[in-house]
Amino acid sequence: MTDADIAREHRLCHLRGSALDSITNPALRICLANCAELRKKRALSEQTTLDGKRLAAGETE
């Protein structure tokens, strides 16, 4: 997880304070890194899931 990913997650979670505080605080960094990983996994699973009607119609996107 890069510093940019941690800062982005800090903003997305609407946390008070500076994103730099989130980057330098080890406990907060771990928490935000886990949140960012979960967000990425959810986005990936939503992108790859197609329902039966779309598959039958040949829509792959």
PyMOL Python script that loads the backbone (N, CA, C, O; Angstrom):
from pymol import cmd

cmd.read_pdbstr("""\
ATOM      1  N   MET A   1       0.850  -1.168   0.000  1.00  0.00           N
ATOM      2  CA  MET A   1       0.000   0.000   0.000  1.00  0.00           C
ATOM      3  C   MET A   1       0.902   1.240   0.000  1.00  0.00           C
ATOM      4  O   MET A   1       1.780   1.384   0.851  1.00  0.00           O
ATOM      5  N   THR A   2       0.673   2.112  -0.952  1.00  0.00           N
ATOM      6  CA  THR A   2       1.498   3.319  -1.047  1.00  0.00           C
ATOM      7  C   THR A   2       0.923   4.438  -0.189  1.00  0.00           C
ATOM      8  O   THR A   2      -0.211   4.361   0.285  1.00  0.00           O
ATOM      9  N   ASP A   3       1.722   5.471  -0.001  1.00  0.00           N
ATOM     10  CA  ASP A   3       1.263   6.630   0.753  1.00  0.00           C
ATOM     11  C   ASP A   3       0.058   7.279   0.072  1.00  0.00           C
ATOM     12  O   ASP A   3      -0.848   7.778   0.740  1.00  0.00           O
ATOM     13  N   ALA A   4       0.055   7.268  -1.254  1.00  0.00           N
ATOM     14  CA  ALA A   4      -1.071   7.852  -1.998  1.00  0.00           C
ATOM     15  C   ALA A   4      -2.360   7.077  -1.742  1.00  0.00           C
ATOM     16  O   ALA A   4      -3.429   7.675  -1.626  1.00  0.00           O
ATOM     17  N   ASP A   5      -2.265   5.747  -1.653  1.00  0.00           N
ATOM     18  CA  ASP A   5      -3.443   4.925  -1.359  1.00  0.00           C
ATOM     19  C   ASP A   5      -3.980   5.226   0.041  1.00  0.00           C
ATOM     20  O   ASP A   5      -5.192   5.294   0.248  1.00  0.00           O
ATOM     21  N   ILE A   6      -3.078   5.403   0.989  1.00  0.00           N
ATOM     22  CA  ILE A   6      -3.484   5.711   2.365  1.00  0.00           C
ATOM     23  C   ILE A   6      -4.144   7.090   2.416  1.00  0.00           C
ATOM     24  O   ILE A   6      -5.171   7.261   3.073  1.00  0.00           O
ATOM     25  N   ALA A   7      -3.564   8.063   1.733  1.00  0.00           N
ATOM     26  CA  ALA A   7      -4.136   9.415   1.713  1.00  0.00           C
ATOM     27  C   ALA A   7      -5.507   9.414   1.041  1.00  0.00           C
ATOM     28  O   ALA A   7      -6.415  10.118   1.484  1.00  0.00           O
ATOM     29  N   ARG A   8      -5.661   8.638  -0.013  1.00  0.00           N
ATOM     30  CA  ARG A   8      -6.953   8.554  -0.710  1.00  0.00           C
ATOM     31  C   ARG A   8      -8.011   7.945   0.207  1.00  0.00           C
ATOM     32  O   ARG A   8      -9.139   8.432   0.275  1.00  0.00           O
ATOM     33  N   GLU A   9      -7.642   6.887   0.903  1.00  0.00           N
ATOM     34  CA  GLU A   9      -8.587   6.236   1.814  1.00  0.00           C
ATOM     35  C   GLU A   9      -8.936   7.170   2.968  1.00  0.00           C
ATOM     36  O   GLU A   9     -10.077   7.186   3.428  1.00  0.00           O
ATOM     37  N   HIS A  10      -7.967   7.942   3.435  1.00  0.00           N
ATOM     38  CA  HIS A  10      -8.213   8.937   4.485  1.00  0.00           C
ATOM     39  C   HIS A  10      -9.310   9.904   4.032  1.00  0.00           C
ATOM     40  O   HIS A  10     -10.225  10.221   4.792  1.00  0.00           O
ATOM     41  N   ARG A  11      -9.205  10.365   2.786  1.00  0.00           N
ATOM     42  CA  ARG A  11     -10.193  11.298   2.240  1.00  0.00           C
ATOM     43  C   ARG A  11     -11.544  10.613   2.049  1.00  0.00           C
ATOM     44  O   ARG A  11     -12.583  11.199   2.354  1.00  0.00           O
ATOM     45  N   LEU A  12     -11.537   9.378   1.546  1.00  0.00           N
ATOM     46  CA  LEU A  12     -12.791   8.666   1.296  1.00  0.00           C
ATOM     47  C   LEU A  12     -13.540   8.330   2.588  1.00  0.00           C
ATOM     48  O   LEU A  12     -14.767   8.241   2.587  1.00  0.00           O
ATOM     49  N   CYS A  13     -12.815   8.144   3.674  1.00  0.00           N
ATOM     50  CA  CYS A  13     -13.438   7.845   4.970  1.00  0.00           C
ATOM     51  C   CYS A  13     -13.867   9.099   5.712  1.00  0.00           C
ATOM     52  O   CYS A  13     -14.444   9.009   6.795  1.00  0.00           O
ATOM     53  N   HIS A  14     -13.591  10.277   5.140  1.00  0.00           N
ATOM     54  CA  HIS A  14     -13.973  11.560   5.742  1.00  0.00           C
ATOM     55  C   HIS A  14     -13.405  11.717   7.145  1.00  0.00           C
ATOM     56  O   HIS A  14     -14.103  12.155   8.059  1.00  0.00           O
ATOM     57  N   LEU A  15     -12.143  11.360   7.310  1.00  0.00           N
ATOM     58  CA  LEU A  15     -11.489  11.494   8.605  1.00  0.00           C
ATOM     59  C   LEU A  15     -11.038  12.932   8.830  1.00  0.00           C
ATOM     60  O   LEU A  15     -10.669  13.638   7.892  1.00  0.00           O
ATOM     61  N   ARG A  16     -11.074  13.348  10.087  1.00  0.00           N
ATOM     62  CA  ARG A  16     -10.582  14.674  10.432  1.00  0.00           C
ATOM     63  C   ARG A  16      -9.066  14.651  10.491  1.00  0.00           C
ATOM     64  O   ARG A  16      -8.459  13.601  10.703  1.00  0.00           O
ATOM     65  N   GLY A  17      -8.467  15.796  10.305  1.00  0.00           N
ATOM     66  CA  GLY A  17      -7.023  15.905  10.403  1.00  0.00           C
ATOM     67  C   GLY A  17      -6.347  15.740   9.059  1.00  0.00           C
ATOM     68  O   GLY A  17      -6.993  15.609   8.019  1.00  0.00           O
ATOM     69  N   SER A  18      -5.053  15.750   9.114  1.00  0.00           N
ATOM     70  CA  SER A  18      -4.235  15.687   7.916  1.00  0.00           C
ATOM     71  C   SER A  18      -4.052  14.238   7.452  1.00  0.00           C
ATOM     72  O   SER A  18      -3.992  13.312   8.261  1.00  0.00           O
ATOM     73  N   ALA A  19      -3.966  14.070   6.144  1.00  0.00           N
ATOM     74  CA  ALA A  19      -3.666  12.743   5.607  1.00  0.00           C
ATOM     75  C   ALA A  19      -2.255  12.327   6.007  1.00  0.00           C
ATOM     76  O   ALA A  19      -1.961  11.137   6.116  1.00  0.00           O
ATOM     77  N   LEU A  20      -1.391  13.302   6.225  1.00  0.00           N
ATOM     78  CA  LEU A  20      -0.034  12.997   6.670  1.00  0.00           C
ATOM     79  C   LEU A  20      -0.046  12.307   8.028  1.00  0.00           C
ATOM     80  O   LEU A  20       0.788  11.440   8.292  1.00  0.00           O
ATOM     81  N   ASP A  21      -0.986  12.687   8.889  1.00  0.00           N
ATOM     82  CA  ASP A  21      -1.130  12.015  10.176  1.00  0.00           C
ATOM     83  C   ASP A  21      -1.484  10.544   9.986  1.00  0.00           C
ATOM     84  O   ASP A  21      -1.007   9.682  10.723  1.00  0.00           O
ATOM     85  N   SER A  22      -2.319  10.267   8.997  1.00  0.00           N
ATOM     86  CA  SER A  22      -2.711   8.882   8.711  1.00  0.00           C
ATOM     87  C   SER A  22      -1.544   8.083   8.155  1.00  0.00           C
ATOM     88  O   SER A  22      -1.424   6.884   8.410  1.00  0.00           O
ATOM     89  N   ILE A  23      -0.698   8.740   7.406  1.00  0.00           N
ATOM     90  CA  ILE A  23       0.451   8.058   6.806  1.00  0.00           C
ATOM     91  C   ILE A  23       1.503   7.753   7.866  1.00  0.00           C
ATOM     92  O   ILE A  23       2.126   6.692   7.832  1.00  0.00           O
ATOM     93  N   THR A  24       1.709   8.676   8.810  1.00  0.00           N
ATOM     94  CA  THR A  24       2.782   8.500   9.790  1.00  0.00           C
ATOM     95  C   THR A  24       2.361   7.722  11.035  1.00  0.00           C
ATOM     96  O   THR A  24       3.220   7.201  11.746  1.00  0.00           O
ATOM     97  N   ASN A  25       1.064   7.631  11.314  1.00  0.00           N
ATOM     98  CA  ASN A  25       0.584   6.885  12.473  1.00  0.00           C
ATOM     99  C   ASN A  25       0.445   5.408  12.080  1.00  0.00           C
ATOM    100  O   ASN A  25      -0.411   5.069  11.263  1.00  0.00           O
ATOM    101  N   PRO A  26       1.282   4.523  12.657  1.00  0.00           N
ATOM    102  CA  PRO A  26       1.277   3.119  12.231  1.00  0.00           C
ATOM    103  C   PRO A  26      -0.075   2.415  12.393  1.00  0.00           C
ATOM    104  O   PRO A  26      -0.488   1.667  11.507  1.00  0.00           O
ATOM    105  N   ALA A  27      -0.757   2.640  13.496  1.00  0.00           N
ATOM    106  CA  ALA A  27      -2.039   1.961  13.727  1.00  0.00           C
ATOM    107  C   ALA A  27      -3.091   2.436  12.730  1.00  0.00           C
ATOM    108  O   ALA A  27      -3.833   1.629  12.168  1.00  0.00           O
ATOM    109  N   LEU A  28      -3.149   3.729  12.516  1.00  0.00           N
ATOM    110  CA  LEU A  28      -4.109   4.289  11.573  1.00  0.00           C
ATOM    111  C   LEU A  28      -3.782   3.865  10.148  1.00  0.00           C
ATOM    112  O   LEU A  28      -4.682   3.611   9.347  1.00  0.00           O
ATOM    113  N   ARG A  29      -2.490   3.790   9.833  1.00  0.00           N
ATOM    114  CA  ARG A  29      -2.062   3.366   8.498  1.00  0.00           C
ATOM    115  C   ARG A  29      -2.509   1.927   8.211  1.00  0.00           C
ATOM    116  O   ARG A  29      -2.986   1.627   7.116  1.00  0.00           O
ATOM    117  N   ILE A  30      -2.354   1.053   9.188  1.00  0.00           N
ATOM    118  CA  ILE A  30      -2.763  -0.348   9.015  1.00  0.00           C
ATOM    119  C   ILE A  30      -4.271  -0.428   8.793  1.00  0.00           C
ATOM    120  O   ILE A  30      -4.738  -1.154   7.916  1.00  0.00           O
ATOM    121  N   CYS A  31      -5.018   0.313   9.584  1.00  0.00           N
ATOM    122  CA  CYS A  31      -6.477   0.317   9.457  1.00  0.00           C
ATOM    123  C   CYS A  31      -6.903   0.815   8.076  1.00  0.00           C
ATOM    124  O   CYS A  31      -7.743   0.194   7.426  1.00  0.00           O
ATOM    125  N   LEU A  32      -6.332   1.925   7.629  1.00  0.00           N
ATOM    126  CA  LEU A  32      -6.694   2.476   6.328  1.00  0.00           C
ATOM    127  C   LEU A  32      -6.220   1.582   5.185  1.00  0.00           C
ATOM    128  O   LEU A  32      -6.875   1.508   4.145  1.00  0.00           O
ATOM    129  N   ALA A  33      -5.093   0.905   5.369  1.00  0.00           N
ATOM    130  CA  ALA A  33      -4.614  -0.025   4.347  1.00  0.00           C
ATOM    131  C   ALA A  33      -5.592  -1.187   4.200  1.00  0.00           C
ATOM    132  O   ALA A  33      -5.877  -1.625   3.085  1.00  0.00           O
ATOM    133  N   ASN A  34      -6.106  -1.685   5.326  1.00  0.00           N
ATOM    134  CA  ASN A  34      -7.096  -2.762   5.270  1.00  0.00           C
ATOM    135  C   ASN A  34      -8.384  -2.290   4.598  1.00  0.00           C
ATOM    136  O   ASN A  34      -8.980  -3.024   3.810  1.00  0.00           O
ATOM    137  N   CYS A  35      -8.807  -1.080   4.905  1.00  0.00           N
ATOM    138  CA  CYS A  35     -10.010  -0.525   4.270  1.00  0.00           C
ATOM    139  C   CYS A  35      -9.814  -0.379   2.773  1.00  0.00           C
ATOM    140  O   CYS A  35     -10.721  -0.673   1.994  1.00  0.00           O
ATOM    141  N   ALA A  36      -8.642   0.072   2.367  1.00  0.00           N
ATOM    142  CA  ALA A  36      -8.357   0.252   0.945  1.00  0.00           C
ATOM    143  C   ALA A  36      -8.343  -1.096   0.216  1.00  0.00           C
ATOM    144  O   ALA A  36      -8.857  -1.211  -0.896  1.00  0.00           O
ATOM    145  N   GLU A  37      -7.757  -2.104   0.847  1.00  0.00           N
ATOM    146  CA  GLU A  37      -7.742  -3.443   0.240  1.00  0.00           C
ATOM    147  C   GLU A  37      -9.162  -3.980   0.077  1.00  0.00           C
ATOM    148  O   GLU A  37      -9.501  -4.555  -0.958  1.00  0.00           O
ATOM    149  N   LEU A  38      -9.977  -3.791   1.091  1.00  0.00           N
ATOM    150  CA  LEU A  38     -11.369  -4.245   1.024  1.00  0.00           C
ATOM    151  C   LEU A  38     -12.125  -3.515  -0.082  1.00  0.00           C
ATOM    152  O   LEU A  38     -12.899  -4.128  -0.818  1.00  0.00           O
ATOM    153  N   ARG A  39     -11.904  -2.212  -0.198  1.00  0.00           N
ATOM    154  CA  ARG A  39     -12.558  -1.422  -1.233  1.00  0.00           C
ATOM    155  C   ARG A  39     -12.159  -1.917  -2.633  1.00  0.00           C
ATOM    156  O   ARG A  39     -12.996  -2.003  -3.531  1.00  0.00           O
ATOM    157  N   LYS A  40     -10.868  -2.240  -2.803  1.00  0.00           N
ATOM    158  CA  LYS A  40     -10.388  -2.745  -4.093  1.00  0.00           C
ATOM    159  C   LYS A  40     -11.007  -4.110  -4.417  1.00  0.00           C
ATOM    160  O   LYS A  40     -11.390  -4.362  -5.560  1.00  0.00           O
ATOM    161  N   LYS A  41     -11.105  -4.982  -3.422  1.00  0.00           N
ATOM    162  CA  LYS A  41     -11.689  -6.304  -3.638  1.00  0.00           C
ATOM    163  C   LYS A  41     -13.164  -6.199  -4.004  1.00  0.00           C
ATOM    164  O   LYS A  41     -13.643  -6.923  -4.876  1.00  0.00           O
ATOM    165  N   ARG A  42     -13.884  -5.301  -3.341  1.00  0.00           N
ATOM    166  CA  ARG A  42     -15.301  -5.103  -3.670  1.00  0.00           C
ATOM    167  C   ARG A  42     -15.470  -4.586  -5.085  1.00  0.00           C
ATOM    168  O   ARG A  42     -16.345  -5.048  -5.818  1.00  0.00           O
ATOM    169  N   ALA A  43     -14.647  -3.639  -5.470  1.00  0.00           N
ATOM    170  CA  ALA A  43     -14.731  -3.073  -6.813  1.00  0.00           C
ATOM    171  C   ALA A  43     -14.430  -4.136  -7.860  1.00  0.00           C
ATOM    172  O   ALA A  43     -15.080  -4.188  -8.904  1.00  0.00           O
ATOM    173  N   LEU A  44     -13.447  -4.983  -7.579  1.00  0.00           N
ATOM    174  CA  LEU A  44     -13.106  -6.053  -8.513  1.00  0.00           C
ATOM    175  C   LEU A  44     -14.237  -7.063  -8.637  1.00  0.00           C
ATOM    176  O   LEU A  44     -14.555  -7.497  -9.745  1.00  0.00           O
ATOM    177  N   SER A  45     -14.844  -7.442  -7.529  1.00  0.00           N
ATOM    178  CA  SER A  45     -15.914  -8.442  -7.572  1.00  0.00           C
ATOM    179  C   SER A  45     -17.158  -7.886  -8.263  1.00  0.00           C
ATOM    180  O   SER A  45     -17.877  -8.629  -8.931  1.00  0.00           O
ATOM    181  N   GLU A  46     -17.414  -6.600  -8.109  1.00  0.00           N
ATOM    182  CA  GLU A  46     -18.572  -6.002  -8.772  1.00  0.00           C
ATOM    183  C   GLU A  46     -18.356  -5.896 -10.276  1.00  0.00           C
ATOM    184  O   GLU A  46     -19.314  -5.986 -11.044  1.00  0.00           O
ATOM    185  N   GLN A  47     -17.127  -5.708 -10.702  1.00  0.00           N
ATOM    186  CA  GLN A  47     -16.839  -5.581 -12.123  1.00  0.00           C
ATOM    187  C   GLN A  47     -16.941  -6.914 -12.845  1.00  0.00           C
ATOM    188  O   GLN A  47     -17.356  -6.956 -14.003  1.00  0.00           O
ATOM    189  N   THR A  48     -16.573  -7.993 -12.188  1.00  0.00           N
ATOM    190  CA  THR A  48     -16.518  -9.281 -12.865  1.00  0.00           C
ATOM    191  C   THR A  48     -17.819 -10.078 -12.770  1.00  0.00           C
ATOM    192  O   THR A  48     -17.939 -11.118 -13.417  1.00  0.00           O
ATOM    193  N   THR A  49     -18.784  -9.629 -11.993  1.00  0.00           N
ATOM    194  CA  THR A  49     -20.032 -10.352 -11.827  1.00  0.00           C
ATOM    195  C   THR A  49     -21.019  -9.959 -12.921  1.00  0.00           C
ATOM    196  O   THR A  49     -21.378  -8.788 -13.052  1.00  0.00           O
ATOM    197  N   LEU A  50     -21.452 -10.936 -13.698  1.00  0.00           N
ATOM    198  CA  LEU A  50     -22.453 -10.715 -14.738  1.00  0.00           C
ATOM    199  C   LEU A  50     -23.665 -11.581 -14.451  1.00  0.00           C
ATOM    200  O   LEU A  50     -23.527 -12.727 -14.023  1.00  0.00           O
ATOM    201  N   ASP A  51     -24.832 -11.047 -14.681  1.00  0.00           N
ATOM    202  CA  ASP A  51     -26.019 -11.854 -14.448  1.00  0.00           C
ATOM    203  C   ASP A  51     -26.338 -12.679 -15.699  1.00  0.00           C
ATOM    204  O   ASP A  51     -25.723 -12.490 -16.749  1.00  0.00           O
ATOM    205  N   GLY A  52     -27.292 -13.584 -15.579  1.00  0.00           N
ATOM    206  CA  GLY A  52     -27.643 -14.500 -16.665  1.00  0.00           C
ATOM    207  C   GLY A  52     -28.146 -13.794 -17.918  1.00  0.00           C
ATOM    208  O   GLY A  52     -27.805 -14.204 -19.027  1.00  0.00           O
ATOM    209  N   LYS A  53     -28.942 -12.752 -17.769  1.00  0.00           N
ATOM    210  CA  LYS A  53     -29.471 -12.035 -18.927  1.00  0.00           C
ATOM    211  C   LYS A  53     -28.358 -11.381 -19.729  1.00  0.00           C
ATOM    212  O   LYS A  53     -28.374 -11.408 -20.959  1.00  0.00           O
ATOM    213  N   ARG A  54     -27.403 -10.800 -19.042  1.00  0.00           N
ATOM    214  CA  ARG A  54     -26.284 -10.171 -19.749  1.00  0.00           C
ATOM    215  C   ARG A  54     -25.432 -11.206 -20.466  1.00  0.00           C
ATOM    216  O   ARG A  54     -24.992 -10.985 -21.595  1.00  0.00           O
ATOM    217  N   LEU A  55     -25.203 -12.322 -19.816  1.00  0.00           N
ATOM    218  CA  LEU A  55     -24.425 -13.376 -20.453  1.00  0.00           C
ATOM    219  C   LEU A  55     -25.132 -13.905 -21.700  1.00  0.00           C
ATOM    220  O   LEU A  55     -24.496 -14.146 -22.726  1.00  0.00           O
ATOM    221  N   ALA A  56     -26.446 -14.084 -21.606  1.00  0.00           N
ATOM    222  CA  ALA A  56     -27.217 -14.585 -22.737  1.00  0.00           C
ATOM    223  C   ALA A  56     -27.221 -13.587 -23.895  1.00  0.00           C
ATOM    224  O   ALA A  56     -27.230 -13.983 -25.060  1.00  0.00           O
ATOM    225  N   ALA A  57     -27.214 -12.303 -23.574  1.00  0.00           N
ATOM    226  CA  ALA A  57     -27.216 -11.274 -24.593  1.00  0.00           C
ATOM    227  C   ALA A  57     -25.830 -11.032 -25.178  1.00  0.00           C
ATOM    228  O   ALA A  57     -25.691 -10.311 -26.166  1.00  0.00           O
ATOM    229  N   GLY A  58     -24.826 -11.615 -24.590  1.00  0.00           N
ATOM    230  CA  GLY A  58     -23.460 -11.462 -25.087  1.00  0.00           C
ATOM    231  C   GLY A  58     -22.773 -10.221 -24.567  1.00  0.00           C
ATOM    232  O   GLY A  58     -21.718  -9.847 -25.079  1.00  0.00           O
ATOM    233  N   GLU A  59     -23.342  -9.568 -23.560  1.00  0.00           N
ATOM    234  CA  GLU A  59     -22.696  -8.385 -22.975  1.00  0.00           C
ATOM    235  C   GLU A  59     -21.633  -8.838 -21.984  1.00  0.00           C
ATOM    236  O   GLU A  59     -21.928  -9.540 -21.017  1.00  0.00           O
ATOM    237  N   THR A  60     -20.423  -8.439 -22.229  1.00  0.00           N
ATOM    238  CA  THR A  60     -19.340  -8.839 -21.336  1.00  0.00           C
ATOM    239  C   THR A  60     -18.788  -7.681 -20.546  1.00  0.00           C
ATOM    240  O   THR A  60     -17.861  -7.868 -19.757  1.00  0.00           O
ATOM    241  N   GLU A  61     -19.322  -6.495 -20.727  1.00  0.00           N
ATOM    242  CA  GLU A  61     -18.810  -5.331 -19.986  1.00  0.00           C
ATOM    243  C   GLU A  61     -19.860  -4.730 -19.104  1.00  0.00           C
ATOM    244  O   GLU A  61     -19.597  -3.746 -18.413  1.00  0.00           O
TER     245      GLU A  61
END
""", "prot")
cmd.dss("prot")
cmd.show_as("cartoon", "prot")
cmd.util.cbc("prot")
cmd.orient("prot")
